[in-house]
Amino acid sequence: MSGESATRITPGNALRPEDVAERVAGGIKVGEDVGEYALRLGDDALILAQRLGWWISRAPELEEDVALGNIALDMLGHARSFLTYAGSAWGKTEDDLAYWRGEAEFRSCFLVEQPNGDFGKTIARQLVFSIFQHELYSRLIDSADETIAAISAKALKEVDYHRDHAIQWTIRLGDGTEESKLRIQAGLDSVWPYVAELFQDDELIERLGGVAARPSEMREPFDALMAQVLDEAGLELPDVQPAMTGGRTGKHSEHLGYILAEMQVIAREHPGATW
């Protein structure tokens, strides 16, 4: 993950991964609570980037190859920034955190770990996560931690596109053929058990006060927009029980281990290698 970034430069106080790395190299060191929070944000983005990257050359349209690849690249940029910042709490780099942690040390939510499934399921996951993430970053741009606020300012511009992309595809599939409607509805039904975890407050959120966004406060606007989108798409809000989760405390679904095995294999097989 080291090296020159392909992410876009944005104006104002928004920070690129290189800017965050420069700040950390200049001596910024966060406390462990802020580091743990940044780790959650970075891990969500990193694991979803890994999932979405699979679609390159496999999407149903050439334009979608590019679109999903670009979304994955944006998410990877978010991950680099947050992991670099988190690593300053423990003297670790973004690569240390991405490639040299075990499964129980990751703090990603269950939703981003879920398999891609078919295109309908991937869009359903994107719809849920992009609406959540847009609410999250909209609040974090006012975080009491200026680095988290600045990373979020850059990320929000990109997630605004991710959300629109997911909404437009959800409506297109829901209002398309009988088959496309069945598939997007099945996708929503399969990811919905993992929605509740996104909106759970915990002790870390309480301790961080104005640094973090309170997840429970984002549920109402999330539900409102989701209801609007599903109504326009002619889809039903899933009526399913929440799954047992625990990603924020290092308890993960069976899928994360396979993701990490693929993502970490080169770094672990050839430690220290450069090219």
C-alpha positions in Angstrom: 0.0 0.0 0.0 3.0 2.3 0.3 4.0 4.6 -2.6 2.4 7.4 -4.6 -1.3 7.5 -4.4 -3.7 7.5 -7.4 -6.4 9.1 -5.3 -7.6 12.5 -6.3 -6.5 15.8 -4.8 -9.3 17.7 -3.2 -9.4 21.3 -2.2 -9.9 22.9 1.3 -8.9 21.1 4.4 -9.4 17.6 3.0 -6.5 15.3 3.5 -5.0 12.7 1.1 -3.3 9.6 2.5 0.1 11.2 1.8 -0.9 14.3 3.8 -1.9 12.1 6.8 1.4 10.2 6.5 3.3 13.5 6.5 1.5 14.6 9.6 2.3 11.4 11.4 5.9 11.5 10.3 5.9 15.1 11.7 5.2 13.7 15.2 1.4 13.5 15.5 0.6 10.7 17.9 -3.0 9.9 18.8 -4.2 8.2 22.0 -5.3 4.6 21.9 -9.0 5.4 22.0 -8.8 7.6 18.9 -6.5 5.0 17.3 -9.1 2.3 18.0 -11.8 4.4 16.4 -9.7 5.2 13.4 -9.0 1.5 13.1 -12.7 0.7 12.9 -13.1 3.3 10.1 -10.1 2.1 8.2 -10.9 -1.6 8.6 -14.4 -1.2 7.2 -13.0 0.6 4.2 -10.1 -1.8 3.7 -12.2 -5.0 3.7 -14.9 -3.6 1.5 -12.2 -2.4 -1.0 -10.9 -6.0 -1.1 -14.4 -7.3 -1.7 -15.2 -4.8 -4.5 -11.9 -5.3 -6.2 -13.1 -8.8 -7.2 -15.6 -7.3 -9.6 -13.0 -5.9 -11.9 -13.4 -7.8 -15.2 -16.5 -9.6 -13.8 -19.1 -6.9 -13.7 -22.2 -7.2 -16.0 -21.2 -4.1 -18.0 -17.8 -2.7 -19.0 -18.7 0.6 -17.4 -19.4 -1.2 -14.1 -16.0 -2.7 -14.2 -14.6 0.8 -14.0 -17.2 2.1 -11.6 -16.8 -0.7 -9.0 -13.1 -0.5 -9.4 -13.1 3.2 -8.8 -15.3 2.8 -5.7 -12.9 0.1 -4.4 -9.9 2.5 -5.0 -11.7 5.3 -3.1 -12.3 2.9 -0.2 -8.7 1.9 -0.3 -7.7 5.6 0.0 -10.0 6.0 3.0 -8.4 2.9 4.6 -4.9 4.2 4.0 -5.6 7.5 5.7 -7.4 6.1 8.7 -5.0 3.2 9.2 -2.0 5.5 9.0 -3.6 7.8 11.6 -4.6 4.8 13.8 -1.1 3.4 13.6 0.4 6.5 15.2 -1.1 5.3 18.5 1.1 2.2 18.4 4.1 3.1 16.2 2.8 1.1 13.3 2.4 1.9 9.6 -0.7 1.3 7.3 1.0 -1.8 5.9 1.7 -3.1 9.4 -2.0 -2.9 10.2 -3.2 -4.2 6.9 -0.9 -7.1 6.4 0.4 -8.2 9.8 -2.6 -8.4 12.0 -4.6 -11.5 12.7 -8.3 -11.9 12.3 -9.2 -11.1 15.9 -7.3 -7.8 15.7 -9.5 -6.4 12.9 -12.4 -4.1 13.8 -14.5 -4.3 10.6 -18.2 -4.8 10.8 -19.9 -8.0 9.6 -21.6 -6.3 6.6 -18.4 -5.5 4.7 -17.1 -9.1 5.2 -20.1 -10.7 3.5 -19.5 -12.4 0.1 -20.2 -10.5 -3.0 -22.8 -12.9 -4.2 -24.4 -11.9 -7.5 -24.5 -8.3 -8.8 -27.8 -7.7 -7.0 -26.3 -8.7 -3.6 -23.3 -6.5 -4.1 -25.5 -3.5 -5.0 -27.7 -4.2 -1.9 -24.6 -4.2 0.3 -23.4 -1.0 -1.4 -26.8 0.6 -0.8 -26.7 -0.1 2.9 -23.1 0.7 3.5 -22.9 3.9 1.3 -26.0 5.4 3.0 -24.6 4.6 6.4 -21.1 5.9 5.5 -22.5 9.1 4.0 -24.3 9.8 7.3 -21.2 8.9 9.2 -18.8 11.2 7.3 -21.3 14.0 7.2 -21.0 14.0 11.0 -17.3 13.4 11.2 -16.4 16.5 9.2 -17.3 18.3 12.5 -15.2 15.9 14.6 -13.3 17.4 17.5 -10.3 15.6 16.1 -9.1 17.7 13.1 -7.4 14.9 11.3 -10.4 12.7 11.4 -12.5 15.6 10.3 -10.2 16.3 7.3 -10.0 12.7 6.2 -13.8 12.6 6.4 -14.1 15.8 4.3 -12.2 14.1 1.4 -14.1 10.8 1.9 -17.5 12.4 1.9 -17.1 13.8 -1.6 -16.4 10.3 -2.9 -19.1 8.5 -0.8 -21.6 10.9 -2.2 -21.0 9.3 -5.6 -20.9 5.8 -4.1 -24.4 6.4 -2.6 -25.8 7.8 -5.8 -24.4 4.8 -7.8 -26.0 2.3 -5.4 -29.4 4.1 -5.3 -29.6 4.4 -9.1 -28.7 0.7 -9.5 -31.2 -0.4 -6.8 -34.0 1.5 -8.6 -32.9 0.2 -12.0 -32.9 -3.4 -10.8 -36.1 -3.1 -8.7 -37.9 -1.5 -11.6 -36.4 -3.8 -14.3 -37.2 -7.4 -15.1 -38.8 -9.9 -12.8 -35.5 -11.6 -12.5 -33.6 -8.4 -11.6 -36.2 -7.5 -9.0 -36.0 -11.0 -7.4 -32.2 -10.7 -7.2 -31.9 -7.3 -5.7 -34.7 -8.2 -3.2 -32.8 -11.4 -2.3 -29.6 -9.3 -1.9 -31.3 -6.9 0.5 -32.8 -9.8 2.5 -29.3 -11.4 2.8 -27.5 -8.3 4.0 -30.1 -6.9 6.2 -29.3 -9.0 9.3 -26.0 -7.1 9.5 -27.5 -3.6 9.5 -28.1 -3.3 13.2 -24.4 -3.6 14.0 -23.7 -0.4 12.2 -25.8 1.6 14.6 -24.7 0.2 17.9 -23.1 2.6 20.5 -20.5 1.2 22.9 -18.1 2.3 25.6 -15.5 3.6 23.1 -18.1 5.9 21.5 -19.0 7.2 24.9 -15.4 7.9 25.9 -14.6 9.7 22.6 -17.5 12.2 23.0 -17.2 14.8 20.2 -14.4 13.0 18.3 -16.7 10.2 17.2 -20.1 10.1 15.5 -22.8 8.4 17.6 -24.0 5.4 15.5 -27.5 5.3 17.1 -28.2 8.9 16.0 -27.7 7.9 12.4 -30.4 5.2 12.3 -33.4 7.5 11.7 -32.0 9.3 8.6 -30.7 6.0 7.3 -34.2 4.4 7.6 -35.8 7.4 6.0 -33.7 7.5 2.9 -33.8 3.7 2.7 -37.6 3.7 2.8 -37.6 6.3 0.0 -35.3 4.4 -2.2 -37.1 1.0 -1.7 -40.4 2.6 -2.4 -39.2 4.1 -5.7 -37.6 0.8 -6.6 -40.8 -1.2 -5.8 -38.9 -3.3 -3.2 -39.8 -4.5 0.3 -38.0 -3.6 3.5 -36.6 -6.9 4.7 -38.3 -8.4 7.8 -35.5 -10.4 9.3 -33.9 -10.8 12.7 -30.5 -9.2 13.3 -27.6 -11.6 13.1 -25.2 -12.2 16.0 -22.2 -9.9 15.3 -19.2 -8.5 17.1 -16.8 -7.1 14.6 -15.9 -4.0 16.7 -14.5 -6.3 19.4 -12.7 -8.7 17.0 -15.3 -11.4 16.6 -15.9 -12.0 12.9 -17.8 -14.0 10.5 -16.2 -17.1 8.9 -15.6 -15.0 5.8 -12.9 -12.6 7.1 -10.2 -15.3 7.4 -10.4 -16.1 3.7 -10.3 -12.4 2.8 -7.2 -11.8 4.9 -5.5 -15.0 3.5 -5.8 -13.6 0.0 -5.0 -10.0 0.9 -2.0 -10.7 3.1 -0.3 -13.6 1.3 2.2 -11.6 -0.7 3.4 -9.5 2.2 3.7 -12.5 4.4 5.4 -14.7 1.9 7.9 -12.0 0.9 8.4 -9.8 4.0 10.2 -6.6 3.2 10.2 -7.1 -0.5 10.1 -4.1 -2.8 9.4 -3.7 -6.5 
